Amino acid sequence: MTRTAGRLALLFTLVGLAASVAAAYVHYHLLRDPNYTSFCDVSTTVSCTEVYQSRYGTLGGVPVALFGALFFVFTTLLVIIGLRAKGPARDNVPGYLFALSTVGLAVVFYLAYASFFVLKTVCPLCMVTYVGVIGLFIVTGASADVPISSLPRRAFADLRGLRRRPLAMTVALLLVAGSASALALFPREGAQAAPAAPAPLATGQESAFEHWFSQQPREAVAVPNDGAKVLIVKFNDYECPSCANTWRTYKSIFEKYAAEDPGQVRLVYLDYPLNSSCNDNVMGGGPHPYACDAAVAVRLAAEKGKKEAMQAWCYDNQENMSGPAIREALKDIAGVSDFDARYPDVIKQVKQDVALGQTLGVHATPTYFIDGVKVEGGLAPQYFDAAIAYELKHAGQAPR
């Protein structure tokens, strides 16, 4: 490997490493905090969260980003060896890197297809890692001058040579141990405990939040409060990961107020599927191909008193959602078997919700209106709780 090729390869591995570490950081916080908002969530079609929380974001429950970070750590070390080593090991490194980047390129093509054509969502950090893999593939492909078929034999010889280099052996063992520890200790998808009711804010935080909340503009939302003091409207998409996260996270909050102030806090779900078949505000099909079907299924289940059970199924099965799966679940949960016959009429109701959302400036899910105060994406649980408490305290007063 020439110095120029080695430096280019190092540049691409470091770029990929930085992006994959950032991606793993984001995914870690998404697993630990359902209300975490990533810095790379620009819109519904440019979003790290949408991709990481899809079925393509994990492998065996482990975030794909973590595997990417480990890949780039290993390839970076190989590049450094190629720049510093002498003799056969130096000549072998470009071949090793080319073989590894070929595998990486296959993975990149698969994930890019899933992102662009299945999810129809662009993940900025993923794009940077793609550049790292493709760049490494091109540079090492031009530098490798040993037959690919000889690489296993050469690798075995180089591994035997590690025994004569204590420092290199130590680094290799640390790399293996660190990789195993990262895979074992990183939070798994679906391993989160059910969120408990949030602790109340400190006095200073509560005062600052209430001041901020009181200054927010309020929209007139044409939804009856049915005698409740506080009306919360959620524009929802059953295939939206953030909608599922807020549903789980806020559940204990609504249960608390249902026990303390029965009937005084009303939550209304309105549909805003991010799919162009029932939402003409979404372009190119939209990122959630089964969201319209899910919205109809929940409405049909509600007629049988099974709304919450169908909602839970939709949120819990986002990764495996499909048209047939929705129909089967609706039949099992609510005994409804005429989904297709009812669909044309019920989808009109969904479109009415969408139309209302469009007049209120909704363009992403979830979007909440807490007594008319618009909150996109939700609030951290303690602040969502504080907003309800504030509205209860000031219910019936002059406009705030």
TAVEN-V902121 format. One record per helix or strand of 2 or more residues. SS is the DSSP state (@ for helix, = for strand). FROM is the first residue (numbers start at 1). TO is the last residue. If there is no record, write none. Layout:
# TAVEN-V902121
SS,FROM,TO + SS,FROM,TO
This chain:
# TAVEN-V902121
@,3,32 + @,48,52 + =,58,59 + =,62,63 + @,64,84 + @,88,119 + @,124,143 + @,148,164 + @,166,185 + @,203,214 + =,230,236 + @,241,260 + =,265,271 + @,291,303 + @,307,316 + @,318,320 + @,323,334 + @,339,359 + =,367,370 + =,373,376 + @,381,393
